[in-house]
C-alpha cells in the first residue's frame, strides 16, 4: 500500500512545533518592515535632494553663461541670482516642494507652507574670470534651518562653473 502525506503518521506535537517555527520566522520578518520602510523613505528623500542639486547646478551654469540683461531667460525665479557670484558673502536660500519644484521667492524669510526642502547656495571665494565655485546644500524638512537646528537629512555638492 502506497503511503501519502496524510497517513505518514505525523504527530500533533510535530505539527505544532513546525507552526511555532514558522510563526517565529514571520514575526522576525514583520519586525524588519518598519526599518525597511524608513530606509526606503530616506532613499526617496535623498534622490529628490540630489535632483534639486542637479537642477540648481544646471541653472547656475546657464545663468553664468547668459549675457547681461538675459538672466530672465533662466527657468524659475532665478533672475535675482545673476551676479551673485560676485557677492560671495551672502548665501542664497531657495525652497522646493515635495515634487522638487521651486516654491516661494529667493531668500524668503520663512519656509512657504508647501515647502519640503531648503536649498542653501554658498558662493565660494575667490571667483575668477574663468571659474566660479559654489557649495549647494539641500536639507529637509524645509522649516528647519540647518544653522540653528538639526534637519532630518541633507545632501551637499560642490560645483565648479567654467565661464
Secondary structure in CASP SS format (residue, H / E / C, confidence):
PFRMAT SS
TARGET T0000
AUTHOR 0000-0000-0000
METHOD secondary structure of the structure
MODEL  1
X C 1.00
X C 1.00
X C 1.00
X C 1.00
X H 1.00
X H 1.00
X H 1.00
X C 1.00
X C 1.00
X C 1.00
X C 1.00
X H 1.00
X H 1.00
X H 1.00
X H 1.00
X H 1.00
X H 1.00
X H 1.00
X H 1.00
X H 1.00
X H 1.00
X H 1.00
X H 1.00
X H 1.00
X H 1.00
X H 1.00
X H 1.00
X H 1.00
X H 1.00
X H 1.00
X H 1.00
X H 1.00
X H 1.00
X H 1.00
X H 1.00
X H 1.00
X H 1.00
X H 1.00
X H 1.00
X H 1.00
X H 1.00
X H 1.00
X H 1.00
X H 1.00
X H 1.00
X H 1.00
X H 1.00
X H 1.00
X H 1.00
X H 1.00
X H 1.00
X H 1.00
X H 1.00
X H 1.00
X H 1.00
X H 1.00
X H 1.00
X H 1.00
X H 1.00
X H 1.00
X H 1.00
X H 1.00
X H 1.00
X H 1.00
X H 1.00
X C 1.00
X C 1.00
X C 1.00
X C 1.00
X C 1.00
X H 1.00
X H 1.00
X H 1.00
X C 1.00
X C 1.00
X C 1.00
X C 1.00
X C 1.00
X H 1.00
X H 1.00
X H 1.00
X C 1.00
X C 1.00
X H 1.00
X H 1.00
X H 1.00
X C 1.00
X C 1.00
X C 1.00
X C 1.00
X C 1.00
X E 1.00
X E 1.00
X E 1.00
X E 1.00
X E 1.00
X C 1.00
X C 1.00
X C 1.00
X C 1.00
X C 1.00
X E 1.00
X E 1.00
X C 1.00
X C 1.00
X C 1.00
X C 1.00
X C 1.00
X C 1.00
X C 1.00
X C 1.00
X C 1.00
X C 1.00
X C 1.00
X C 1.00
X C 1.00
X E 1.00
X E 1.00
X E 1.00
X E 1.00
X E 1.00
X E 1.00
X E 1.00
X E 1.00
X C 1.00
X C 1.00
X C 1.00
X C 1.00
X C 1.00
X C 1.00
X E 1.00
X E 1.00
X E 1.00
X E 1.00
X E 1.00
X E 1.00
X E 1.00
X E 1.00
X E 1.00
X E 1.00
X C 1.00
X C 1.00
X C 1.00
X C 1.00
X C 1.00
X C 1.00
X C 1.00
X C 1.00
X C 1.00
X C 1.00
X C 1.00
X C 1.00
X E 1.00
X E 1.00
X E 1.00
X E 1.00
X E 1.00
X E 1.00
X E 1.00
X E 1.00
X E 1.00
X E 1.00
X C 1.00
END
